[in-house]
Amino acid sequence: MVVIVVAAVGIVVLVLRTDDRAERLPAASGGVELVRPDSHRLDDPPGATVSLVEFLDFECEGCLAAYPIVEQLRADYGDRVEFVLRYFPLSGHFNAERAARAVEAAAQQGRLEAMYHKMYDTQPQWGERRTPADEVFRGFAAELGLDMARFDAAYVDPATAARVRSDFEDGLALGVQGTPTFFIDGEQIPVQRPDDLRRALDAALR
């Protein structure tokens, strides 16, 4: 088990160094915030004093490698730590922005986490392709039992794209250059070893 985790983190570090960099665009107007009132919480325990924020791209292989590590941290710390998801689809990933819109459309029906899991569980099936995955994502929505008329409308709604873009622009203004990028209590945490995030969480909780 330890070997698997070490390998996964190695992939995370590699992708952070070599993945497509974010295009340089102006930051969101009205100031930048690490966590906004409408930011999506995967875990939001009462009285949480520590926050872990991940800027992610659902088509990023490094994010896929980090996914089981984050899920283990959620299992271990989810009763004490707020886990926040923020979209950061990179321009070099053809379907990343589409995937984020699909997750956001699912979130509008209360199924954010279900679609979040679905994207990572299926990434090898649709990622790293240069053809639109709209119908693939629509199939995921149907499998999750979503109201398809509402999903379809939300998926193409400019407000949904703007919501994704808002996260991305905040990330740019905060210095995010690749994915996954993690912040704990406002400090960006470089992931170089398997337990870097765990150690940072332990330090923040002390």
Secondary structure as the mmCIF struct_conf table of DSSP 4:
data_model
#
loop_
_struct_conf.conf_type_id
_struct_conf.id
_struct_conf.beg_label_comp_id
_struct_conf.beg_label_asym_id
_struct_conf.beg_label_seq_id
_struct_conf.end_label_comp_id
_struct_conf.end_label_asym_id
_struct_conf.end_label_seq_id
HELX_RH_AL_P HELX_RH_AL_P1 VAL A 2 THR A 18
BEND BEND1 ASP A 19 ASP A 19
HELX_LH_PP_P HELX_LH_PP_P1 ASP A 20 GLU A 23
HELX_LH_PP_P HELX_LH_PP_P2 PRO A 26 ALA A 28
TURN_TY1_P TURN_TY1_P1 SER A 29 GLY A 30
BEND BEND2 LEU A 34 VAL A 35
TURN_TY1_P TURN_TY1_P2 PRO A 37 ASP A 38
HELX_LH_PP_P HELX_LH_PP_P3 SER A 39 SER A 39
STRN STRN1 HIS A 40 ASP A 43
TURN_TY1_P TURN_TY1_P3 PRO A 46 GLY A 47
STRN STRN2 VAL A 50 LEU A 56
TURN_TY1_P TURN_TY1_P4 PHE A 58 GLU A 59
HELX_RH_AL_P HELX_RH_AL_P2 GLU A 61 TYR A 77
TURN_TY1_P TURN_TY1_P5 GLY A 78 ARG A 80
STRN STRN3 VAL A 81 TYR A 87
TURN_TY1_P TURN_TY1_P6 SER A 91 GLY A 92
BEND BEND3 HIS A 93 HIS A 93
TURN_TY1_P TURN_TY1_P7 PHE A 94 ASN A 95
HELX_RH_AL_P HELX_RH_AL_P3 ALA A 96 ALA A 107
TURN_TY1_P TURN_TY1_P8 GLN A 108 GLY A 110
HELX_RH_AL_P HELX_RH_AL_P4 LEU A 112 TRP A 126
TURN_TY1_P TURN_TY1_P9 GLY A 127 GLU A 128
BEND BEND4 ARG A 130 THR A 131
HELX_RH_AL_P HELX_RH_AL_P5 ASP A 134 GLU A 143
TURN_TY1_P TURN_TY1_P10 LEU A 144 GLY A 145
HELX_RH_AL_P HELX_RH_AL_P6 MET A 148 VAL A 156
HELX_RH_AL_P HELX_RH_AL_P7 PRO A 158 ALA A 173
TURN_TY1_P TURN_TY1_P11 LEU A 174 GLY A 175
BEND BEND5 GLY A 178 PRO A 180
STRN STRN4 THR A 181 ILE A 184
TURN_TY1_P TURN_TY1_P12 ASP A 185 GLY A 186
STRN STRN5 GLU A 187 ILE A 189
BEND BEND6 ARG A 193 ARG A 193
TURN_TY1_P TURN_TY1_P13 PRO A 194 ASP A 195
HELX_RH_AL_P HELX_RH_AL_P8 ASP A 196 LEU A 205
#
